[in-house]
Amino acid sequence: MQRYPLRGSNGIALMKEIGLLMAIYLAAASMNLCASTYDVPPWFKFDEYSAISQKAQQQRLKDFIFQLLSLPNQIAVIVVYGGEKTCSGEAELRASRVRQFLLKRGVEPHRIRVVDAGYQRQWTIALFFGPSDAPPLNPQELNSFDGHLDLGEVKMFRSCAGLK
C-alpha cells in the first residue's frame, strides 16, 4: 500500500474539502438535535384529580407547589373540565380556587396559567408543568383525549349552590 503525503497545493485543497465536509456534517447533526428536542412535548402532566376530599386535594396541590418551586424556569398550567352535569361557571370557579391556593403558598402570578378545556363525564382538574416559552396548551389539543364531551351532551344547571 502506497501512502501519499498531504503536502503541496493538492494536500491543502483536500484538507479544506475535508474541513468543509466536517462542518456541513456537524451543522446537519446539530439541526437534527434541535429538531428532535422540539418533537418532545414541552408539557409534563403532574397530576389529575376529580371528586376527592378537600384534604386530599390540598395535599396534591402542596406536592405540585413543591415541585413547581423547585423548577424556577417552569410555569404551572391548571386545566379544568366541567362535568357532564354542571353549572355555568363551575370550571372557572374550581380553577380560581386552585389558583388562589397556589398564590397563597408563594407561587408568583406570572407562573400560573389556566385553561378551560371543556367537558368530561366528571369535572376534572389536571396540573401541568412547562417552560414559559412553550406553545400554550389549548382546548383543541386537550379535547383530543378520550372522555371529552360536546356541549350538547352536557346538562347545564342555572345555579352552583352547594358547589364543593
Steps between C-alpha positions, in 0.01 A plus 500: 500500500644829395450817710476847360607790717256791535741764389486757231196662346309169455540411868378840616197481269419153631525617862269794422247263343515268800456797735204626298336156500550471878345845552200405286462170686519667842252770397256236374543296817433803721188586296372146553570531872301825518215355300480196724477714815198680354337166420481430875183648649599790724218436749521249784178386664568486873162395633130478430213469743125520522261421783744465792492640851614856564787366713618272218469787250708730722771236540523450124518875447773530766700230317448689175615827658808331647599375154419832334709700746792264440477570124552878471487502118165320481145627520184334627199436281170417664274321252136480605211301360137542591302183562217337311266663754631846575403859546606810315842614623574187705830422327616860535407498870698181562800635308485825695510310829806304390669817375435676832642201690820522293528877547453479878787254518755708317454433129537823304197597287702510176582130550136388494281448194148362483342311210128424485505180297128436468314204647552140607270251674627622838646842582877471495804707581832416334828659608782552251855638503667657201750763389365852485590530131326176398200517270185523712293199585174558321158339534517350149810297590361399837162403355665247273524267801227247575223619725433840348133593477343746261280771650190320369581206728517717812212581734548860612347619830427866572646509849817367658348505849675251723803461275789343692 
